[in-house]
Amino acid sequence: MLRQYDFKNYNMKLLWNVWLLSALGIMFINSANPSYTVKQLLGVVLCSGIMLFLSVTDYNFITNNIGIIYIGNIILLLLVLVAGKTVGGAQRWLAFGGFTFQPSETCKIALILTAASFIAKHEDDLNEWKTLGKLAVICLIPMLLVVKEPDLSTTIDITLILCAIVFVGGLSIKIIGWVIAIGIPAFAAFIWYIQTPGQILLKDYQVTRIMTFINPSKYASTTAYQTNNSIMAIGSGQLFGKGLNTNTISDVSVTVRDTGLVSEQQTDFIFSVIGEEFGFIGSVIIIALLALLMIQCITVAKKANDLNGKLIATGVAALIAFQSFINIGVATGMLPNTGLPLPLISYGLSSVLSIMIGMGMVLNISLQSKKY
C-alpha cells in the first residue's frame, strides 16, 4: 500500500493551489455567513490530512480494491434513502453528531475510480457494445440512487465526468458521432416532454428550474429571483469590487432566505459574494486558479505511468472543470439553477472531502510518474 518515493518529485504546485483555493473559500464563507467558518476550517484541516495520506498511498492498491469501494458507496446511498436527513424536500444527507455527510459527493470519486479501473481492464475491447453496456450498468446503479434522492444536478455532473473518462479511455469517434446524432433530438424531445401535463421524469421543482432558465421574465418574481439577485450582486462589484465583508446586495438573500427564493450565499451562490466584494478582477483570479488546478490534473494525466492513473487524473480534472462551470454558470444566469458547490470555495464538508480525496490520488499518480 505504501511505497518508497522520491519526494523531490512531489507536486508541490498542485498541493499549494489546493490549499490556496481552500483558504480563499474559508475567507469568502466567513464574509457570507461567519457561523460556518470554524466548521469549514476544521473540515479543510481534516480533509488535508486525508489528502496527504492518499498522496503517499499507491493508487493501484486502491483501484485493486474497487469492488469494496463500489459496494460501500451503494450502501451509503441506500442508507440515505432509508434513514437520510431531508432538507428542502431532498433526502441527500446522513446525520451523525453535529455533522451531516452527503454520499452523492463521494459517489463522484467512487465512480471515477470504478470507471477508470474498468476501462483500464477493457482497453482492447472498450468500443464493443457489450463492454460499454457493462460499464453503463455498473455506473447506472449508483446514479439512479442519486436521482432518487432527488439530486439531478449531481447526476448530470457525474454523467459529464464519466463521458470525459470514456472519451480519454479511447472511445471510437464513430460511436461519439452516433451519440451526438441521437442525443440532440432526444434532448429536444425531453424538453418538450417535461412541459406536458402528467410527465413523470422530473419533479415539479426541477421542471420549474429549467423553465425559469428558458423564460426568466415569466418567473422574475419567483424562482428567477435568486439568480437575478446573484447577477445584480456580481455586477455591482464592477472592476475591483467593494472590498471584503461588504456584500451588501448579496445579504439581501439572507434577509429573504425563508422565502426559499434565494440560495444561501455560502454554498451554491458563493460566486455572487466573490463578484460583489472583489469585482471582475477577483472573479477572474478565482476562475484562473480553478482552471490552473484543472490543467495541473490534466498534466499529471498526460504523464501518468499507466492508463489507470491517466483516467483517474482525467476524471478529477473533469470534476473540477464541469462543477466550476456549472456553479459559475448558475450564479451568472448562463445555466438553470442547480445545487452544485464551487470546488474548494463553497461551504460543504462532503464536497471538500470528495475533492481532496481526488487530489490526494492525483498527487500520488504524479509522484509515481517517472517523467516528473
Steps between C-alpha positions, in 0.01 A plus 500: 500500500776745599809522281838665501480829311743762387334804660702734282233414243210595731264733313512794740348740246182294489492468879544874557229580246256274688586669830482849350151439362394346833629803692321740265185291541514535879543877458198530270287273721588713802385808310175334387410341834757492786312226686637244250864610510633282782333184371640560149849567641495178704372312195781631280762401762360148543451447125855628436626222726306245292635655179861482621454137611355404161782684322744237634260207458541302178197583285518151345443351846180703525373407154587133562240516777245693295231240570502588870484872421217451251288288735570736791381789286177313414436428869543866594264612223241244614536621860419852383174382346408299811617721785632818341436854617257700288576866428298710256307200373813299414626202700874518431677502837600259776505673839729399786588716797505862391608417147333389179653295221385496137589164336415632154815715523735209567303302240672719240844374606378141538369499142816667366703216653249237385490623141879544483563150634244343263630678189863419587403131509301524176730725299502262204124441477365832631320580173299180502136561592513215751782669691337843489175342617671346803659833590167678459323256736778523760481880502124519464421320827648766737390782270136387521529506879628859478209593271261347753611741778428709278828657384479555126785755490750257653382229258565732205841589643594132538378425147724772352798376702447141383470617139840669529657184645355273230610743227860513626487122551475457124134515401457480123421821312234304311319418826530861614339608171208262555454630855490860377263414215260330739559727798406835345148403385454298821581810706253708300234233556583500871449878530167466321388206713569654842264784411211264437240441778559181698866453402679255731872554431564802723370651822287814463770724649757361255273582206445848642875560520547403136205713386630791708823485302318479166256782584645700794269800458196283578653396833676828588318541832515133602754232408719737293541735797810332643679503164404862433625596844828316438552676165427837661750430780774395257438800276508743793862398570604656168876478430664478843208424734380667818748332731493207740189466721303759302256268319206735555296372205584135563368547854156567351479124450564443869207719602262311274644152550175371651315565174704230330562730202873559557767243582728556796805695387759278669404201284367494144517878443838573658613646167259792550694590816830478310369720218355764730795524738790456255344598169595383154870475587438281805256281309751446220770407754276234658407361158869499402598309816229239435608476135862458611397219735325327211804546272731365771285184520503465121880535501522220756267290282722550194810388691343212695673162490190304400149539361347457843685802638433698183124445529482576873681831453277574199190433709614734777582769242152457351346523847670836562419630150135401469404582858668842483335575165155398623525688831625823342256458209209485745622800701531709183173384345658299216359168624184384680512513879662188650651404833867442424772656720799689362796262559699584817328840519140430602407386849448124522722246672384212279604694191839589651554135596414382149732749330792436737469122464525552126794737537678257731482233232614743229798592720589131530468447124731799454745366758519163326548643153852446373470809283496740794 
